Amino acid sequence: MVTYVVDSNCFIHMGGMASTSILNDLESVLKTMHVTKGVHGEIRNVRYQRWKQKPNLLNHIKPLLTTHEVSDDQIRGLGLKIGERASPQDVDLSLMVLAHDMQRDGHHVVLITDDFKMAKATEEHQLAAEVCPPSTFFERLSTKAKGKHASELRRLGRRIRAAEMQYAISRRNEYDVQAKITWMVDSLLASASTKPVKATAQSGGESKVNLLNELQRMLKGEDIKTSVRKKLTPLRASCETMMLLEEHVAQLKLKLSKESLDDIIIETQALIADCLENAGIDLAPLNRELVDVAHRFHSRILVRAEMALAIMKRMKGDAVGSHLHLSTALFQATHVDEDLIEARILARLAVLALSTNKFEKAIRLSASSLGLGTLNPSMKLKQHIVQVMAQYMAGASQEEAMNHAQSMVHADLAMASQALTELGESFLALNRPDFAIELFDEALECVSSEEKMSEELGELILLAHRAIQDDDNEIDGLRQVLDQIHQQTDAQEKQVEDVVEEVSKRQEDAIELVFSNDWQDANLVLNDERPLYISSVVGDASEEQLILAQHPSLGSVGIWLPARADAPKPGAKITLTNGRVKIAEPPSEVVESYAIRALIAIEFPESLVFQSLTSDAQEELEDL
C-alpha cells in the first residue's frame, strides 16, 4: 500500500480548483494523507474558492489527514545533511523527515510536492520511494477511482497541471525551468498505464474506431501510416474548422466576464453555422465510412457548443431557446456515447421543464439523468431536489427523492448549501423567483451556526423577494416540503433574519442619494464591485423600458432604457463600462408603484452589459 506525504501547495491547489465532491472523491481511493503540524499552519486560512460559501479547507479535509509531530532537532539534522540552513519550523524539511521516517519503517512513501528543489533533495538522499507533483498525484488517484470520482479527480489533476506549468514558465528567468518541466512530465508518463486495444469489426481493412483515433492523431500532427493519412485527408479541412469552435467554447467563461452576453451568443451561433456549412460541403462527396468517422469527431465538439448555447440562453432567461439547444445537444450526444454528457443534458432539461411547469416531464428527465449514475454529488443533489419539487407540484409522492436528498445534505452541508444556491440562481435566471426564494432559504439552513452567512446570499434572497411582485405568486406548501430536507436550528434562523435585515437596511439607509441633472461618471455613483441585479422589466422591448434593479448599496433603483431589440430578463446582471449617468428623483406615482429610490438615466445605453454569469453557469461552462 502506498503512503502519501503531502505538501502544503497541494492543498492550496485544492482550495483554488477542487469541486464540492473532493472529500468523497478522495475517500473513494485512499484512507488518509500524512502531514506535519507545520502544514496545518500554512493552510489554516485556505478556502475553497469555487464553492459558494468559500468554506475553510482545513476544517473540511481534516478527517482525511493524519498529522505527525517532527522535532526541531530532526529538522536541523536533515538540514545539515542536505546542506540546507533550516529554521526550527521549516515545513518542507519536516515533511522530508516524515517521509524518511515512514520509509525506514517499511512504508512505500510517495512525497507530493511541486517544489523542484525539495523533490531533487528527496530523491538524491533517498528520503522517499518517489516524489511527484500534485497534478500527477490526482491523475494517479483517478486511475484507481471509479465513475464520477475518477472523472472529478482527473479533471482536478488537469487544472492543477496547467497551473503548475504556467507557474514554472513564469519563473524561467530565475532557475532551470526545463529540468522542472521534464521532471513533471516524466512523473506523469510513469503513471500512465497501457490500455488494451479493443478488438473491433473491420470495414475495408480499417476499423471505424481506429480511423477515428488515427484522425485525431493526424490533426495533432503525429505520424500515421501514409495510406491512412491519404484516406483521411479529405476530412482535415472540416475537422480543423470544428476545432476552432472547440477553442471558442473553451474561452467562453473568460469572454462572458468581459463581453456582452448577446454578442457572444451571436458569435457562437455564427461559428456553429460556419462549421456545419463547411462540413456539409466537404462531406457531401465522401463515402459513408468516412462521413461516419467525421460525424463522430464533429459531434464531440458540437455537443459542447450546443450545451454552451443552452447555458447562455438560460442566463438570459430564454427557456425556449435553452430547451432547443439542449435537445440538439442530446441528439448529437448519441454519436459520442458518453453517459456523463447525456446525464448533464438531461439534468438541465429537467430544470427547464420544471421552470415551465411541465412537472411530469421534469420527473421523467430527472429520473433518466440520475439513472445513468455519472453525475457528481452536487448535480445529483440538485436533481433529487428537482424531483421533490416536480413531484409535489404534480401531486405525486416525494418520499424516495426526499430520502435521497436528506441523506446527501446530512453527509455534506457545505456542498448542499452551494448546490441549493446554484439551483436557486438557475431558476432566478429563468424568471422563477418563486422557486428561487425557497431554494435560497434552504441553502441558508445548511450554513452552520459557526460559519458566517454569505452577504451575497442575503442579497439574493432580497432580490428574489422583490422579484415576486405579488404575494399570491408564492407556491402554497412548497416551503413546508423543502423544509424537510434539513431542519433549521434557532441560531441559524436568527442568523438568516439578521443578515437579510442588515442587507435590506443598508440598501435603504446607507447612502444618502444626491439627485442631479448633470451627467456623472458611473464609477463614482455605482462604485460597488458587484453588479446590479434586474428584478423585473416594465414595458415592451419595442418601446422605452423601465428596468427595476437591486444595487448593493443604493437599494432598489429604476433604469430608463430606450427601445432594444433584445431586452434583458429578470435575474440578469448589469455592469456599466465607461459610461456617465444621471441620478434623478422618481415621481411619487413611480415610487408608489415600484418602490424605487432613484431613477438612473444612461448617457450611452450601449455601454450597458447584461449577463447572468451565475456560479452554476460558471461551473457548467468550465466542465464543457
Secondary structure, 3 states (H helix, E strand, C coil): CEEEEECHHHHHHHHHHCCCCHHHHHHCCCCCEEEEHHHHHHHCCCECCCCCCCCEHHHHHHHHEEEECCCHHHHHHHHHHHCCCCCCCCHHHHHHHHHHHHHHCCCEEEEECCCHHHHHHHHHCCCCCEEECHHHHHHHHHHHCCHHHHHHHHHHHHHHHHHHHHHHHHCCCCCCHHHHHHHHHHHHHHHCCCCCCCCCCEECCEEHHHHHHHHHHHHCCCCCCHHHHHHHHHHHHHHHHHHHHHHHHHCHHHHHCCCCHHHHHHHHHHHHHHHHHHHHHHHCCCCHHHHHHHHHHHHHHHHHHHHHHHHHHHHCCCHHHHHHHHHHHHHHHHHHCCHHHHHHHHHHHHHHHHHCCCHHHHHHHHHHHHHCCCCCHHHHHHHHHHHHHHHHHHCCCCHHHHHHHHHHHHHCHHHHHHHHHHHHHHHHHCCCHHHHHHHHHHHHHCCCCCCCCCHHHHHHHHHHHHHCCCHHHCCCCHHHHHCCCCCCCHHHHHHHHHHHHHHHHHHHHCCCCCCCCCCEEHHHHCCCCCCEEEEEEECCCCCCEEEEEEECCCEEEEEEECCCCCCCCCCCEEEECCCEEEEECCCHHHHHHHCCCEEEEECCHHHEEEECCCHHHHHHHHCC
